[in-house]
Amino acid sequence: MAQGVFHDYEPDGFFDEAFVAPGRPRPHYERLIRFIDQLGDDELARRARLRDASFRTKGITFTLADDADGLERTFPMDLLPRIIPGEEWAGVEAGLAQRVRTLNKFLDDVYAGEQAAIRDGIVPRHVVTSSDGFAREAMGIHVPHGARCLVAGIDLVRDAEGTYRVLEDNVRNPSGISYVLENRAAVARILPRVLGAFAVRRVDDYGPLLLSALRAIAPAGGARPRIVVLTPGPFNSAYFEHVFAARQLGAELVEGRDLVVDDHVVYMRTTNGLERVDVIYRRIDDRYLDPVGFHSQTMIGVSGLLAAVRAGNVALANAIGNGAADDKLVYAFVPDLIRYYLGEEPILPNVPTYLLWNPDQRAEALARLDQLVVKPVSGAGGYGVVIGPRATDAELAAVRAQIEADPRGWIAQEVVALSRHPTLVDGVPRPRHVDLRPFVITRGDDIEVIPGGLTRVALQEGSLIVNSSQGGGSKDTWVLLGDGAR
């Protein structure tokens, strides 16, 4: 390969998404590498400045977890997109649909069914009922079409052999879809000739797909149900996403104080008086939804909302109690749940996981603690994760004590050598670890998978933590139509 932007890029033992070996791009990356090389360093730097200016203008920001000042920063989007061939994506898409279909069946079984999977010993009762996300308040509540995971974000990684594995299920209030659409829009503006040279599947139909799904769960009786997006307010770190969702849906963005429940019916306060609400796309956790039904001290919820949901007069997306399915301990049972509910073998495997409440598995994991990744089962955003091979003796001793004090609160997993992708660091392509969060929408009995998803990248050298709150960034993700040629 001629001297250019990638002339000294060296894959270093991990599975590299773009290169087979130094100077040898994978076939579906060859044209992209040529395009980027033709642009050159100075032009790439100029376009990176355009990207940053665009994101600042549009308010696409985030806050670092350890930033004492709480300053909002421009969300880092790397200009080098991730490319997934259509044939490869077909297998991923089938696996995602299979998994979300199973999670919907499991949640419906737990809350509105016979709890057959528990009765038949597929998953222990105590694992479900002790989950931080299990909501007794949701028992007996039926959801139209069983679409409890109306929007799901399933985190995938690729191991050293390039095999896709499920790292985590997110079926409460999964975030990140706004960055998927904004990343694509940014690439279309900043690298239009590059994007235009490939046949890439669209992602901008997400809004209509979500709107259709929300309408499908509305209580019967209205041809055009009123949908609102419920936000905790502008001080929430994901507020940009809440505004974005409302804009995509053509829906009102409301806070709890904008809604009132009368006789088990939800109304929105407007300048024309009270108007009935049929569907709430909520961006508030269960425990803050209703001071009557949940946490009595919440100031951001809606009094009486739970009773309105139970009466069938309003629908919530996602459903109450979904946390029982994305608990990191329940995660370990999902392959068995797929076999149980669907009679199929899992298409996407899990990462090998130790259940630390099990004495034998706990003893095995504690003997290898310096070789494993340890996670709190109710954690999110990369918080509390201890990566054994990189942890100090003091950190390992501390997490050992926590595990022994609360075995149910932790899992351990084999370290996955996350795949890497060329990422511009100070204008120079460097290998950085990535994962992928595709988004899945349940529309009645149909499952729709948005092509690609959010590729998250660990910007710090050697880091395995890709979350933006921990300093990670993202990439546009291209799923090719056929061979991707235009």
C-alpha positions as CSV (number, residue, x, y, z in Angstrom):
1,M,0.0,0.0,0.0
2,A,1.3,3.4,-0.9
3,Q,2.5,5.9,1.8
4,G,-0.5,7.7,3.2
5,V,-2.6,8.2,6.4
6,F,-2.4,4.4,7.2
7,H,1.3,3.9,6.3
8,D,2.4,3.0,9.8
9,Y,-0.9,1.5,11.2
10,E,-0.1,-1.8,12.8
11,P,-2.7,-4.3,14.1
12,D,-1.1,-5.7,17.2
13,G,-2.4,-9.2,17.9
14,F,-6.1,-8.4,18.4
15,F,-8.8,-9.1,15.8
16,D,-8.7,-5.9,13.7
17,E,-11.9,-4.9,12.0
18,A,-10.2,-3.2,9.1
19,F,-6.9,-4.9,8.5
20,V,-5.8,-8.5,8.2
21,A,-2.1,-7.5,8.6
22,P,-0.1,-4.3,8.3
23,G,-0.7,-2.8,4.9
24,R,-3.4,-5.4,4.1
25,P,-6.9,-4.0,4.6
26,R,-9.9,-6.4,4.6
27,P,-11.6,-6.5,1.2
28,H,-14.7,-4.5,2.4
29,Y,-12.3,-1.7,3.7
30,E,-10.0,-1.4,0.7
31,R,-11.9,1.5,-1.0
32,L,-12.4,3.3,2.3
33,I,-8.7,3.2,3.0
34,R,-7.9,4.6,-0.4
35,F,-10.4,7.4,0.0
36,I,-9.0,8.4,3.4
37,D,-5.4,8.2,2.1
38,Q,-6.4,10.5,-0.8
39,L,-7.8,13.1,1.6
40,G,-4.5,13.2,3.6
41,D,-3.7,14.4,7.1
42,D,-4.4,18.1,6.7
43,E,-7.8,17.6,5.1
44,L,-8.8,15.1,7.7
45,A,-7.9,17.6,10.4
46,R,-10.0,20.3,8.7
47,R,-13.0,18.0,8.5
48,A,-12.6,16.9,12.1
49,R,-12.9,20.6,13.0
50,L,-16.1,20.9,11.0
51,R,-17.5,17.9,12.8
52,D,-16.8,19.4,16.2
53,A,-18.3,22.7,15.2
54,S,-21.4,21.0,13.9
55,F,-21.8,18.9,17.1
56,R,-21.4,22.0,19.3
57,T,-24.0,23.9,17.3
58,K,-26.5,21.0,17.6
59,G,-25.8,20.5,21.3
60,I,-24.5,16.9,20.9
61,T,-22.7,16.7,24.2
62,F,-22.1,14.5,27.2
63,T,-20.6,14.7,30.7
64,L,-17.6,12.7,32.0
65,A,-18.3,10.7,35.1
66,D,-15.3,12.0,37.0
67,D,-15.6,15.6,36.0
68,A,-16.1,17.5,39.2
69,D,-17.3,20.6,37.3
70,G,-20.0,18.6,35.4
71,L,-19.0,20.4,32.2
72,E,-20.7,19.3,29.0
73,R,-18.3,18.2,26.2
74,T,-18.7,17.7,22.5
75,F,-19.5,14.0,22.0
76,P,-16.4,12.5,20.3
77,M,-17.3,10.9,16.9
78,D,-14.4,9.4,15.1
79,L,-14.3,10.1,11.3
80,L,-13.3,6.5,10.3
81,P,-16.5,4.5,10.0
82,R,-16.9,0.8,10.9
83,I,-18.0,-1.3,8.0
84,I,-20.0,-4.6,8.3
85,P,-20.6,-6.6,5.1
86,G,-24.3,-7.4,4.4
87,E,-23.8,-11.2,4.7
88,E,-22.1,-10.9,8.1
89,W,-24.8,-8.6,9.3
90,A,-27.5,-11.0,8.4
91,G,-26.3,-13.5,11.0
92,V,-26.0,-10.7,13.6
93,E,-29.5,-9.4,12.8
94,A,-31.0,-12.9,13.1
95,G,-29.3,-13.4,16.5
96,L,-30.5,-10.1,17.8
97,A,-34.1,-10.7,16.8
98,Q,-34.0,-14.2,18.4
99,R,-32.7,-12.7,21.6
100,V,-35.2,-9.8,21.9
101,R,-38.1,-12.1,21.0
102,T,-37.0,-14.4,23.9
103,L,-36.6,-11.5,26.4
104,N,-40.1,-10.3,25.6
105,K,-41.5,-13.8,26.2
106,F,-39.6,-14.2,29.4
107,L,-40.8,-10.9,30.8
108,D,-44.4,-11.6,29.8
109,D,-44.1,-15.0,31.4
110,V,-42.8,-13.5,34.6
111,Y,-45.3,-10.6,35.0
112,A,-48.4,-11.7,33.1
113,G,-48.0,-15.5,32.6
114,E,-47.5,-18.6,34.6
115,Q,-43.8,-18.1,35.3
116,A,-43.3,-21.3,33.4
117,A,-39.5,-20.8,33.0
118,I,-39.2,-20.5,36.8
119,R,-41.5,-23.4,37.4
120,D,-39.6,-25.6,35.0
121,G,-36.2,-24.7,36.5
122,I,-34.8,-22.8,33.5
123,V,-33.9,-19.9,35.7
124,P,-34.1,-20.0,39.6
125,R,-36.9,-18.0,41.2
126,H,-34.5,-16.2,43.6
127,V,-32.4,-15.0,40.6
128,V,-35.4,-13.2,39.2
129,T,-37.0,-11.9,42.3
130,S,-33.8,-10.6,43.9
131,S,-32.9,-8.6,40.8
132,D,-32.6,-4.9,41.3
133,G,-34.8,-4.5,38.2
134,F,-37.6,-6.8,39.2
135,A,-40.8,-4.8,40.0
136,R,-43.5,-6.6,42.0
137,E,-45.7,-3.6,41.1
138,A,-45.7,-4.9,37.5
139,M,-47.3,-8.2,38.4
140,G,-50.5,-8.8,36.4
141,I,-50.0,-5.9,34.0
142,H,-50.5,-7.0,30.4
143,V,-48.6,-5.3,27.6
144,P,-50.2,-5.3,24.1
145,H,-48.6,-7.8,21.8
146,G,-46.2,-8.7,24.7
147,A,-44.0,-5.9,23.4
148,R,-42.3,-5.2,26.8
149,C,-38.9,-4.6,25.2
150,L,-40.2,-2.2,22.7
151,V,-36.8,-0.7,22.3
152,A,-33.7,-2.8,23.1
153,G,-30.0,-2.1,22.9
154,I,-27.9,-5.3,22.9
155,D,-24.2,-4.8,23.4
156,L,-22.0,-7.0,21.2
157,V,-18.2,-7.6,21.2
158,R,-16.0,-9.6,18.8
159,D,-13.4,-11.9,20.4
160,A,-9.9,-12.8,19.2
161,E,-11.4,-15.1,16.5
162,G,-13.8,-12.4,15.3
163,T,-16.9,-14.1,16.7
164,Y,-19.7,-11.8,17.8
165,R,-20.7,-12.3,21.4
166,V,-23.4,-10.7,23.5
167,L,-21.8,-8.7,26.4
168,E,-25.0,-7.2,27.9
169,D,-28.7,-6.7,27.3
170,N,-30.3,-3.2,27.8
171,V,-34.1,-3.3,27.8
172,R,-35.0,-0.6,30.4
173,N,-34.2,2.7,28.8
174,P,-31.4,2.0,26.3
175,S,-29.6,5.1,25.2
176,G,-27.4,5.9,22.2
177,I,-29.7,5.8,19.1
178,S,-29.6,9.6,18.7
179,Y,-25.8,9.3,18.2
180,V,-26.3,6.6,15.5
181,L,-28.4,9.0,13.5
182,E,-26.3,12.1,14.2
183,N,-23.1,10.2,13.3
184,R,-24.6,9.3,10.0
185,A,-25.8,12.8,9.3
186,A,-22.3,14.1,10.2
187,V,-20.5,11.7,7.9
188,A,-23.0,12.6,5.1
189,R,-22.1,16.3,5.5
190,I,-18.4,16.0,6.2
191,L,-17.4,13.0,4.0
192,P,-20.2,13.0,1.4
193,R,-18.1,11.5,-1.5
194,V,-16.8,8.7,0.8
195,L,-20.3,7.7,2.0
196,G,-21.7,8.2,-1.5
197,A,-19.3,5.6,-2.9
198,F,-20.8,2.8,-0.8
199,A,-24.2,1.2,-0.8
200,V,-24.9,1.6,2.9
201,R,-28.2,0.6,4.5
202,R,-30.2,3.5,5.9
203,V,-30.7,4.3,9.6
204,D,-32.9,7.3,9.2
205,D,-36.1,5.4,9.2
206,Y,-35.7,4.7,13.0
207,G,-38.2,7.5,13.9
208,P,-41.1,6.1,11.7
209,L,-40.3,2.6,13.0
210,L,-40.4,3.7,16.6
211,L,-43.6,5.7,16.0
212,S,-45.3,2.7,14.4
213,A,-44.3,0.5,17.4
214,L,-45.6,3.0,19.9
215,R,-48.9,3.3,18.1
216,A,-49.2,-0.5,18.1
217,I,-49.3,-0.6,22.0
218,A,-51.7,2.2,22.4
219,P,-55.0,1.5,24.2
220,A,-57.8,0.7,21.7
221,G,-60.2,3.4,20.6
222,G,-58.0,6.0,18.9
223,A,-56.9,6.1,15.2
224,R,-54.0,8.5,16.1
225,P,-53.0,8.0,19.7
226,R,-51.3,10.9,21.5
227,I,-47.7,10.0,22.3
228,V,-45.4,11.9,24.7
229,V,-41.8,11.6,25.7
230,L,-41.4,11.7,29.4
231,T,-38.1,13.2,30.6
232,P,-36.7,13.9,34.1
233,G,-35.7,17.3,32.7
234,P,-32.8,19.3,31.2
235,F,-30.3,18.5,33.9
236,N,-30.3,14.8,33.0
237,S,-27.1,13.7,31.3
238,A,-29.1,12.2,28.4
239,Y,-31.4,15.1,27.9
240,F,-30.1,15.6,24.3
241,E,-31.5,12.1,23.5
242,H,-34.9,12.9,25.0
243,V,-35.2,16.1,22.9
244,F,-34.0,14.1,19.9
245,A,-36.6,11.3,20.5
246,A,-39.5,13.8,20.7
247,R,-38.4,15.4,17.5
248,Q,-38.1,12.1,15.7
249,L,-41.6,11.1,16.8
250,G,-43.2,14.5,16.3
251,A,-44.3,14.1,20.0
252,E,-44.5,16.5,22.9
253,L,-41.5,16.4,25.4
254,V,-43.0,16.5,28.8
255,E,-41.9,16.4,32.5
256,G,-43.9,14.8,35.3
257,R,-45.4,18.1,36.3
258,D,-46.9,18.4,32.8
259,L,-49.1,15.3,33.3
260,V,-52.0,14.6,35.6
261,V,-54.0,11.4,36.3
262,D,-57.7,11.7,36.8
263,D,-59.9,8.6,37.2
264,H,-57.0,6.3,36.0
265,V,-56.6,8.3,32.8
266,V,-53.5,10.3,32.0
267,Y,-53.8,13.9,30.7
268,M,-51.3,16.5,29.5
269,R,-51.7,20.1,30.5
270,T,-51.9,22.3,27.5
271,T,-53.0,25.9,26.8
272,N,-56.3,24.5,25.6
273,G,-56.9,22.5,28.8
274,L,-56.3,18.9,29.6
275,E,-55.7,16.5,26.6
276,R,-55.6,12.7,27.0
277,V,-52.3,10.8,26.6
278,D,-52.4,7.3,25.2
279,V,-48.7,6.3,25.1
280,I,-45.7,7.5,27.2
281,Y,-42.2,6.8,25.8
282,R,-40.6,7.2,29.2
283,R,-36.9,8.1,29.9
284,I,-37.3,7.8,33.7
285,D,-36.4,4.7,35.7
286,D,-39.2,2.6,37.3
287,R,-38.7,3.8,40.8
288,Y,-39.2,7.5,39.9
289,L,-42.3,7.1,37.7
290,D,-45.0,7.4,40.4
291,P,-44.7,8.6,44.0
292,V,-47.8,6.7,44.8
293,G,-46.9,3.4,43.2
294,F,-43.1,3.5,43.7
295,H,-40.8,5.9,45.5
296,S,-42.8,8.3,47.6
297,Q,-40.1,11.0,47.5
298,T,-39.8,11.3,43.8
299,M,-40.3,14.8,42.4
300,I,-40.1,13.9,38.7
301,G,-42.9,11.3,38.5
302,V,-46.6,11.3,37.9
303,S,-48.9,10.5,40.8
304,G,-51.3,7.7,39.9
305,L,-49.5,6.7,36.7
306,L,-49.1,3.0,37.8
307,A,-52.8,2.7,38.4
308,A,-53.5,4.2,35.0
309,V,-51.1,1.6,33.4
310,R,-52.7,-1.2,35.3
311,A,-56.2,-0.1,34.2
312,G,-55.0,-0.3,30.6
313,N,-55.7,3.4,29.9
314,V,-52.2,4.3,29.0
315,A,-49.2,2.3,27.7
316,L,-45.6,2.7,28.8
317,A,-42.5,2.0,26.7
318,N,-40.5,0.4,27.8
319,A,-42.6,-1.7,30.2
320,I,-42.3,-1.5,34.0
321,G,-40.0,-4.2,35.4
322,N,-37.9,-4.9,32.4
323,G,-34.8,-4.7,34.6
324,A,-35.6,-8.3,35.5
325,A,-34.4,-9.3,32.0
326,D,-31.2,-7.2,31.7
327,D,-29.8,-8.0,35.1
328,K,-26.3,-9.3,34.5
329,L,-27.0,-12.5,36.5
330,V,-30.2,-13.2,34.4
331,Y,-28.0,-12.6,31.3
332,A,-26.3,-15.9,32.0
333,F,-29.6,-17.8,31.6
334,V,-30.6,-16.2,28.3
335,P,-29.2,-19.0,26.1
336,D,-31.2,-21.5,28.0
337,L,-34.3,-19.3,27.8
338,I,-33.9,-19.2,24.0
339,R,-33.9,-22.9,23.9
340,Y,-36.9,-23.1,26.2
341,Y,-39.2,-20.5,24.6
342,L,-38.2,-20.8,20.9
343,G,-36.8,-24.4,20.7
344,E,-33.7,-22.9,18.9
345,E,-30.0,-22.8,19.5
346,P,-28.7,-19.3,20.3
347,I,-27.2,-17.7,17.3
348,L,-25.2,-15.2,19.3
349,P,-23.3,-16.7,22.2
350,N,-22.7,-15.1,25.6
351,V,-19.4,-14.3,27.1
352,P,-18.5,-17.2,29.4
353,T,-19.8,-16.2,32.8
354,Y,-19.4,-17.3,36.5
355,L,-22.5,-17.1,38.7
356,L,-20.9,-16.1,42.0
357,W,-23.9,-17.0,44.2
358,N,-23.1,-20.6,43.2
359,P,-20.5,-21.8,45.7
360,D,-18.6,-24.0,43.2
361,Q,-18.4,-21.3,40.6
362,R,-17.5,-18.7,43.1
363,A,-14.6,-20.7,44.4
364,E,-13.3,-21.2,40.9
365,A,-13.7,-17.5,40.0
366,L,-12.0,-16.3,43.2
367,A,-9.0,-18.6,42.5
368,R,-8.6,-16.9,39.1
369,L,-9.7,-13.4,40.1
370,D,-6.6,-11.8,38.5
371,Q,-7.6,-13.4,35.1
372,L,-11.3,-12.4,35.0
373,V,-13.5,-9.3,34.6
374,V,-15.7,-8.7,37.6
375,K,-18.9,-6.7,37.3
376,P,-21.7,-5.6,39.7
377,V,-24.9,-7.1,38.4
378,S,-26.9,-3.9,38.7
379,G,-24.1,-1.6,37.4
380,A,-24.2,0.4,34.2
381,G,-21.9,2.7,32.2
382,G,-18.8,0.7,33.1
383,Y,-19.0,1.7,36.8
384,G,-17.6,-0.8,39.3
385,V,-16.0,-3.0,36.7
386,V,-12.7,-4.6,37.8
387,I,-10.5,-6.0,35.0
388,G,-8.4,-8.6,36.8
389,P,-5.2,-8.6,34.6
390,R,-5.0,-4.8,35.0
391,A,-6.1,-4.5,38.6
392,T,-3.8,-3.9,41.6
393,D,-3.5,-6.3,44.5
394,A,-5.5,-3.8,46.6
395,E,-8.3,-3.6,44.0
396,L,-8.5,-7.4,43.8
397,A,-8.6,-7.7,47.5
398,A,-11.4,-5.1,47.7
399,V,-13.6,-6.8,45.1
400,R,-12.9,-10.2,46.7
401,A,-14.3,-8.9,50.0
402,Q,-17.3,-7.4,48.2
403,I,-18.1,-10.7,46.4
404,E,-17.8,-12.7,49.6
405,A,-20.1,-10.3,51.4
406,D,-22.7,-10.2,48.5
407,P,-22.3,-13.0,46.0
408,R,-25.6,-12.3,44.3
409,G,-24.4,-8.8,43.5
410,W,-21.5,-9.8,41.2
411,I,-20.6,-11.9,38.2
412,A,-17.3,-12.7,36.8
413,Q,-16.5,-13.2,33.1
414,E,-13.6,-14.4,31.0
415,V,-11.6,-11.5,29.6
416,V,-12.7,-10.9,25.9
417,A,-9.9,-9.6,23.7
418,L,-12.2,-6.9,22.2
419,S,-11.7,-6.3,18.5
420,R,-9.9,-3.1,17.5
421,H,-10.5,-0.6,14.8
422,P,-8.4,2.2,13.3
423,T,-9.3,5.4,15.2
424,L,-7.9,8.9,14.6
425,V,-5.9,9.9,17.7
426,D,-4.3,13.4,17.3
427,G,-5.0,12.9,13.6
428,V,-3.1,9.5,13.3
429,P,-4.9,6.2,12.9
430,R,-4.3,4.0,16.0
431,P,-5.9,0.7,17.0
432,R,-8.5,1.1,19.6
433,H,-11.0,-1.4,21.2
434,V,-14.6,-1.2,20.0
435,D,-17.9,-2.8,20.8
436,L,-21.3,-2.4,19.1
437,R,-24.8,-1.5,20.4
438,P,-27.4,-2.3,17.8
439,F,-31.0,-1.2,18.5
440,V,-34.0,-3.5,18.1
441,I,-37.6,-2.4,17.9
442,T,-40.6,-4.7,18.7
443,R,-43.6,-3.9,16.5
444,G,-46.4,-6.2,17.5
445,D,-45.2,-9.7,16.5
446,D,-42.5,-8.2,14.3
447,I,-38.9,-7.5,15.3
448,E,-37.0,-4.7,13.5
449,V,-33.3,-4.4,13.8
450,I,-31.8,-1.0,12.9
451,P,-28.9,-1.7,10.5
452,G,-25.6,-1.3,12.3
453,G,-26.0,0.6,15.5
454,L,-23.6,2.5,17.8
455,T,-20.0,1.5,17.5
456,R,-18.4,2.7,20.7
457,V,-14.7,3.1,21.0
458,A,-12.3,3.2,23.9
459,L,-10.2,6.3,23.1
460,Q,-7.6,5.6,25.7
461,E,-4.8,3.3,24.6
462,G,-5.3,-0.2,25.9
463,S,-8.6,0.6,27.6
464,L,-11.5,-1.9,27.3
465,I,-14.1,0.6,28.7
466,V,-16.0,2.2,25.7
467,N,-18.7,4.1,27.6
468,S,-18.8,7.8,26.8
469,S,-19.2,8.6,30.5
470,Q,-15.8,6.9,31.0
471,G,-14.1,8.9,28.2
472,G,-15.1,6.7,25.2
473,G,-16.3,7.9,21.8
474,S,-18.2,6.5,18.8
475,K,-18.2,5.8,15.1
476,D,-20.7,5.7,12.3
477,T,-21.5,2.0,11.5
478,W,-22.1,1.1,7.9
479,V,-24.0,-2.1,7.0
480,L,-23.4,-2.7,3.3
481,L,-26.0,-3.7,0.8
482,G,-24.5,-6.7,-1.1
483,D,-20.9,-6.0,-1.7
484,G,-21.4,-2.4,-0.9
485,A,-20.4,-1.1,-4.4
486,R,-22.2,1.7,-6.2
